[in-house]
Amino acid sequence: MGNDKKTTATPELKTEEIVPAKNEVITKPKICCLDLTEDVTTALLSSGYNLFLGTLGAVREIPNTSRGDSQLVTLDYDFPENFHEFDMLILDLTNEVKKEFKPVVPGERKTSSRSMFYLACSYPSTLFDPRPLSSSLLAQKITEVQNRKFIEIIFAAEQYDIEYEIVEISDGYSKNHPNEKKALYSFNPWLPLSSKRVGKEVTICSIPDELLNLLKKHVADLRYEQTFSHPTEWDKEKGQSVFIPSLVPFLKNVNDEIVSFVQQRGNYISFVFPNIKNKEKFLSDFLKNILPGLYPEMFPFSTQFKWIENPEYFVPNHAKLLEEKIKLQEEFNKRSHLINEQVNENSSKFKFLHDLLTETDDKLVHAVRSFLKFLEFKKVIIKDEESKSIKEEDLQVELDEGILVVETKGIGGTSTDADCSQISKIKHRRSKERNKFDVSALYIVNHQRFLPPSQRRNPPFTEHQIEDAKNDERGLLTTWQLFNLYYEIQNGVITKEQARKQILEYGLVIFKPKLSVNLGSPNELFQNGQVAIINIANTKIKVGDTIILERDNYFSKAKVLSLQIGDNEVKEASNGELGIKLDHKMAKKTVLWTE
């Protein structure tokens, strides 16, 4: 078995019935697509066609290197179970899909049968092509479509046959069955195959203008691999053989051989085209503009009463409303373009915030530098850009009194003790150079950076690492904290001045606003977390006051919308159980503070 045919590796197709997520699906015609490329299927799906994406199977390279080598293989075709309900088949024979060979283990598949049939690929064959055999199985599916119109669109490749070795395995014994030869075009034995011939020069036959104009757009970029003959029949009146009218040629090569045509046998219609380069555009136009005119009953939602949309049949006010619609659309497009530009500018401006959560190495250093400049530190220097001779700190920040040395790290996991303490060595070196003890040190990590920050371990430092940082008088900080700090500053929870002071703390750095009285956590929550039941003692709270919410060392502000004691709404309260409604949602572990 096997053949010498050259194949072009194409990614393995996903085979499943797909319905576009946003477009309204055109329920009819129902189209079975086999071995179409992704760009073609994407275009058809975006137009709302109801597609099943399947395959005749993938070509596999078999590791047969010496006499006696043989491998078991199975077919991997995918056809819809309800093929008889489909109206159309689109089959691209020019697109050969390849995938990696995986050995077949007899008995691996569960079965109630006492024997299993496999295909064998034996030396010297090194290529297994399932398509001719799958094509014969497709023929059985096609016969299920009876007594109604069915269209197939074929992109033709050269015809070839393959002889398949069939092996039956039962109770640990194998038995060879007679080989079976199958042809690529087994799915349609009525196609008038002629010579295998490759070429590009074609002429368009005498055909309707719409189809002629469509083919004109693609004749320069097509390639044919197979030619076809025009069957004849005996005409008694003329006393000679004449071409049958049920086949209409579209394209012929320089030898006057047919390379594209339509053939009709009862309700079964076959359109055959060569390998057209831009199949995406060709098929879109063919399905939208050609087939609906030829077979309107198969495209009821596309063509029924289409003429009523022509301006000469407009109802009163329709033209005026269409003009207004066009103006609104143009205005929307202009505004949308402007907003998109603003979105891009804004994304570029604040890219450093996302870089804090995703990047490592130099990009992370630059992102942290941008954040420190946002905090309005006087001078922030990237030290490694100044010197490559010895290990420097990533960043050096000028303070009112002294300097801050910063080491950054972006990692997939969490920090080791050595990672956390590396900055101490640099701190001592800088202190010795300056002959002063005015050097602060900070380690900033973007930990578990491949996870969403909310799913990371926060904080990522062990108690031992935090205690060592306090003893060594250095700070530990995460980029997720910096990201949240940006919004706390923008929302007025904390000031930049407070943040600049707190970033110099020892151990785990925590950014805190100025807090007054701890009101505790909610006893109960209502209205999706916006209403809480709390207990207060000797603390006055009024409607309109600002409450600070703390959760996992992050802070936000909320406004008191209403207060309730028992069943009565009040303007203020000082003691007892109190219902408080905020303009911000709370969680059960949220801690409430007065400002």
BELZI-V400712 format. One record per backbone hydrogen bond with DSSP energy under -1.0 kcal/mol. NH is the residue of the N-H (numbers start at 1). CO is the residue of the C=O. If there is no record, write none. Layout:
# BELZI-V400712
nh:NH co:CO
nh:NH co:CO
This chain:
# BELZI-V400712
nh:16 co:53
nh:18 co:51
nh:26 co:48
nh:31 co:50
nh:32 co:88
nh:33 co:52
nh:34 co:90
nh:35 co:54
nh:41 co:37
nh:42 co:38
nh:43 co:39
nh:44 co:40
nh:45 co:41
nh:46 co:42
nh:48 co:45
nh:49 co:44
nh:52 co:31
nh:53 co:16
nh:54 co:33
nh:55 co:78
nh:59 co:97
nh:60 co:128
nh:62 co:126
nh:64 co:62
nh:69 co:66
nh:71 co:121
nh:73 co:119
nh:78 co:55
nh:83 co:80
nh:85 co:82
nh:86 co:83
nh:87 co:30
nh:88 co:30
nh:89 co:151
nh:90 co:32
nh:91 co:153
nh:92 co:34
nh:93 co:155
nh:98 co:10
nh:99 co:59
nh:108 co:105
nh:116 co:169
nh:118 co:167
nh:119 co:73
nh:120 co:165
nh:121 co:71
nh:123 co:69
nh:125 co:122
nh:128 co:60
nh:134 co:130
nh:135 co:131
nh:136 co:132
nh:137 co:133
nh:138 co:134
nh:139 co:135
nh:141 co:137
nh:142 co:138
nh:143 co:139
nh:144 co:141
nh:145 co:142
nh:150 co:267
nh:151 co:87
nh:152 co:269
nh:153 co:89
nh:154 co:271
nh:155 co:91
nh:156 co:273
nh:162 co:182
nh:164 co:180
nh:167 co:118
nh:168 co:175
nh:169 co:116
nh:170 co:173
nh:173 co:170
nh:175 co:168
nh:177 co:166
nh:180 co:164
nh:182 co:162
nh:184 co:160
nh:186 co:183
nh:188 co:185
nh:191 co:188
nh:193 co:191
nh:194 co:227
nh:199 co:224
nh:203 co:252
nh:205 co:250
nh:207 co:205
nh:212 co:208
nh:213 co:209
nh:214 co:210
nh:215 co:211
nh:216 co:212
nh:217 co:213
nh:218 co:215
nh:219 co:215
nh:221 co:218
nh:223 co:275
nh:224 co:199
nh:227 co:195
nh:228 co:258
nh:229 co:192
nh:233 co:242
nh:235 co:240
nh:239 co:235
nh:240 co:235
nh:242 co:233
nh:244 co:231
nh:247 co:244
nh:248 co:262
nh:250 co:260
nh:251 co:260
nh:252 co:203
nh:253 co:257
nh:256 co:253
nh:258 co:228
nh:259 co:251
nh:260 co:251
nh:261 co:272
nh:262 co:248
nh:263 co:270
nh:264 co:246
nh:265 co:268
nh:268 co:265
nh:269 co:150
nh:270 co:263
nh:271 co:152
nh:272 co:261
nh:273 co:154
nh:275 co:223
nh:276 co:274
nh:277 co:221
nh:279 co:277
nh:282 co:278
nh:283 co:279
nh:284 co:280
nh:285 co:281
nh:286 co:282
nh:287 co:283
nh:288 co:284
nh:289 co:285
nh:290 co:286
nh:291 co:286
nh:294 co:290
nh:295 co:291
nh:298 co:295
nh:299 co:296
nh:303 co:299
nh:304 co:300
nh:306 co:303
nh:308 co:305
nh:309 co:306
nh:310 co:307
nh:313 co:310
nh:314 co:311
nh:318 co:315
nh:321 co:317
nh:322 co:318
nh:323 co:319
nh:324 co:320
nh:325 co:321
nh:326 co:322
nh:327 co:323
nh:328 co:324
nh:329 co:325
nh:330 co:326
nh:331 co:327
nh:332 co:328
nh:333 co:329
nh:334 co:330
nh:335 co:331
nh:336 co:332
nh:337 co:333
nh:338 co:334
nh:339 co:335
nh:340 co:336
nh:341 co:337
nh:342 co:338
nh:343 co:339
nh:344 co:340
nh:345 co:341
nh:346 co:342
nh:347 co:343
nh:348 co:344
nh:349 co:345
nh:350 co:346
nh:353 co:350
nh:355 co:351
nh:356 co:352
nh:359 co:355
nh:365 co:361
nh:366 co:362
nh:367 co:363
nh:368 co:364
nh:369 co:365
nh:370 co:366
nh:371 co:367
nh:372 co:368
nh:373 co:369
nh:374 co:370
nh:375 co:371
nh:376 co:373
nh:377 co:372
nh:381 co:396
nh:383 co:394
nh:386 co:383
nh:387 co:383
nh:394 co:406
nh:395 co:406
nh:396 co:381
nh:397 co:404
nh:398 co:379
nh:399 co:402
nh:403 co:438
nh:404 co:397
nh:405 co:440
nh:406 co:395
nh:407 co:442
nh:409 co:444
nh:411 co:446
nh:420 co:416
nh:421 co:417
nh:422 co:418
nh:424 co:421
nh:426 co:422
nh:427 co:423
nh:428 co:424
nh:429 co:425
nh:430 co:426
nh:431 co:427
nh:432 co:428
nh:433 co:429
nh:434 co:430
nh:435 co:431
nh:436 co:431
nh:440 co:403
nh:442 co:405
nh:443 co:475
nh:444 co:407
nh:445 co:477
nh:446 co:409
nh:448 co:413
nh:449 co:411
nh:451 co:448
nh:455 co:452
nh:456 co:453
nh:466 co:462
nh:467 co:463
nh:468 co:464
nh:469 co:465
nh:470 co:466
nh:471 co:467
nh:472 co:468
nh:474 co:469
nh:475 co:441
nh:476 co:507
nh:477 co:443
nh:479 co:445
nh:482 co:478
nh:483 co:479
nh:484 co:480
nh:485 co:481
nh:486 co:482
nh:488 co:484
nh:489 co:485
nh:490 co:486
nh:491 co:487
nh:492 co:489
nh:493 co:488
nh:494 co:488
nh:499 co:495
nh:500 co:496
nh:501 co:497
nh:502 co:498
nh:503 co:499
nh:504 co:501
nh:505 co:502
nh:507 co:474
nh:509 co:476
nh:516 co:594
nh:519 co:592
nh:523 co:533
nh:526 co:531
nh:530 co:527
nh:531 co:526
nh:532 co:580
nh:533 co:524
nh:534 co:578
nh:536 co:576
nh:539 co:574
nh:541 co:573
nh:543 co:571
nh:544 co:560
nh:545 co:542
nh:547 co:558
nh:548 co:593
nh:549 co:556
nh:550 co:591
nh:551 co:554
nh:554 co:551
nh:556 co:549
nh:558 co:547
nh:560 co:545
nh:561 co:581
nh:562 co:581
nh:564 co:579
nh:565 co:568
nh:568 co:565
nh:570 co:563
nh:573 co:541
nh:576 co:536
nh:578 co:534
nh:579 co:564
nh:580 co:532
nh:581 co:562
nh:582 co:530
nh:583 co:559
nh:586 co:529
nh:590 co:587
nh:591 co:550
nh:592 co:520
nh:593 co:548
nh:594 co:517
